[in-house]
């Protein structure tokens, strides 16, 4: 295989070369929603200080004629920037939607007060898995599934 296209051999933080162009490598989480992606991203903007990214709707796509009824305004692809990281996602038609499992989005914050504030925001309308509290490894740690079904961990490490 041509080394310029062998992505598995690319060391971390090294620009990738594709078709003679150099691109920085990035990693982001991509989550599925059951029709409320736009509301979730607006919630993350408000509660987590996120910055809006791109939003593409099913009805504006080249396959708009194949979109399920009522899904023309749903999000086919969207993003929100939280801190320096990009969270991407989309609405998935009900027959293809699966609840998230096997992962959590993790927020690491500098103060216990901020950890508690974010935990409370995400827990509002959601479900607490592990209450926010001091642990042996952190000043505060908690786990919650937000009102949109996305699992989160909030952590404030003990200052070193």
Residue pairs with C-beta under 8 A, 6 or more apart in sequence:
3 9
4 17
4 18
5 18
7 16
10 16
10 25
12 25
13 25
14 25
15 22
15 23
15 24
15 25
16 22
16 23
16 24
16 25
17 23
26 86
28 79
28 85
28 86
28 87
28 88
29 85
29 87
29 88
29 103
29 105
30 88
30 89
30 90
31 87
31 88
31 89
31 100
31 105
31 150
32 89
32 90
32 91
32 92
32 97
32 98
32 100
33 40
33 75
33 89
33 90
33 91
33 92
33 97
33 148
33 149
34 91
34 92
34 94
34 97
34 149
35 71
35 74
35 91
35 94
36 91
36 148
37 74
37 75
37 78
37 89
37 90
37 91
38 55
38 74
38 75
38 78
38 91
39 148
40 89
40 146
40 148
40 150
41 50
41 52
41 53
41 55
41 75
41 78
41 79
41 80
41 87
41 89
43 146
43 147
43 148
44 50
44 80
44 82
44 87
45 51
45 52
45 80
47 118
47 121
47 122
48 82
48 107
48 118
48 121
49 82
49 83
50 80
50 81
50 82
50 87
51 80
51 81
52 80
52 81
53 78
53 79
53 80
53 81
53 86
53 88
54 77
54 78
54 79
55 75
55 77
55 78
55 79
56 75
56 76
56 77
56 78
57 72
57 73
57 74
57 75
57 76
58 64
58 67
58 71
58 72
58 73
58 74
58 75
58 76
58 91
59 67
59 71
59 72
59 73
60 76
61 67
61 76
64 72
68 93
71 91
71 93
74 91
75 89
75 90
75 91
76 90
76 91
77 88
77 89
77 90
78 88
78 89
78 90
79 86
79 87
79 88
79 89
80 86
80 87
81 87
82 107
87 105
92 98
99 149
100 149
100 150
100 151
103 151
104 143
104 151
104 152
104 153
105 150
105 151
105 152
105 153
106 152
106 153
106 154
106 155
107 115
107 118
107 152
107 153
107 154
107 155
108 155
108 156
108 157
109 115
109 118
109 154
109 155
109 156
110 156
111 139
111 156
112 134
112 139
112 140
112 156
114 156
115 132
115 139
115 140
115 141
115 142
115 154
115 155
115 156
116 132
116 140
118 154
119 132
119 140
119 142
119 144
119 154
120 132
122 144
122 146
122 152
122 154
123 144
123 146
124 147
125 146
125 147
126 144
126 145
126 146
126 147
127 144
127 145
128 142
128 143
128 144
129 143
129 144
129 145
129 151
130 141
130 142
130 143
130 144
131 142
132 140
132 141
132 142
132 154
133 140
133 141
133 142
134 140
134 141
135 141
137 157
137 158
138 155
138 156
138 157
138 158
139 156
139 157
139 158
139 159
140 154
140 155
140 156
141 153
141 154
141 155
141 156
142 153
142 154
143 151
143 152
143 153
143 154
144 151
144 152
144 154
145 151
145 152
146 152
